[in-house]
Amino acid sequence: MKKFDLEKNKALKLANDLKQNSAAKFGAAGAQPKLDRREQRRIDQEKGLVPFACKLDAALVKQLQERAAAHEGGMTEALAELLVAAGLTR
């Protein structure tokens, strides 16, 4: 990778961090603090959760995101509920 590309990536990373921090200041004043990745991974492992990735149609993903936004457990719980309702057992 060229030095220019490295510097460009650092600048993009910095801009993204600034954008996220300013959004967190205004939007999530009373929200729960977000866990770091290691802590979240540890909690997920204790629950027996395993990461699973797949490719879906964009329209289906939009429907899933809307359903997950309304679901109190988020995307993971909404998908688990749909899979169990489809006849897959836990």
ChimeraX attribute file (.defattr): number of C-alpha atoms within 10 A of each C-alpha:
attribute: neighborCount
match mode: 1-to-1
recipient: residues
	/A:1	5
	/A:2	7
	/A:3	8
	/A:4	9
	/A:5	10
	/A:6	11
	/A:7	11
	/A:8	12
	/A:9	12
	/A:10	12
	/A:11	12
	/A:12	12
	/A:13	12
	/A:14	12
	/A:15	12
	/A:16	11
	/A:17	12
	/A:18	12
	/A:19	11
	/A:20	11
	/A:21	11
	/A:22	10
	/A:23	12
	/A:24	13
	/A:25	10
	/A:26	9
	/A:27	9
	/A:28	10
	/A:29	10
	/A:30	8
	/A:31	8
	/A:32	7
	/A:33	9
	/A:34	8
	/A:35	10
	/A:36	8
	/A:37	9
	/A:38	9
	/A:39	11
	/A:40	12
	/A:41	15
	/A:42	12
	/A:43	13
	/A:44	13
	/A:45	12
	/A:46	9
	/A:47	9
	/A:48	8
	/A:49	12
	/A:50	9
	/A:51	7
	/A:52	5
	/A:53	6
	/A:54	4
	/A:55	6
	/A:56	8
	/A:57	7
	/A:58	9
	/A:59	9
	/A:60	10
	/A:61	12
	/A:62	11
	/A:63	11
	/A:64	16
	/A:65	16
	/A:66	12
	/A:67	15
	/A:68	17
	/A:69	13
	/A:70	12
	/A:71	14
	/A:72	10
	/A:73	13
	/A:74	13
	/A:75	17
	/A:76	11
	/A:77	13
	/A:78	18
	/A:79	17
	/A:80	15
	/A:81	14
	/A:82	12
	/A:83	13
	/A:84	11
	/A:85	10
	/A:86	9
	/A:87	8
	/A:88	10
	/A:89	8
	/A:90	7
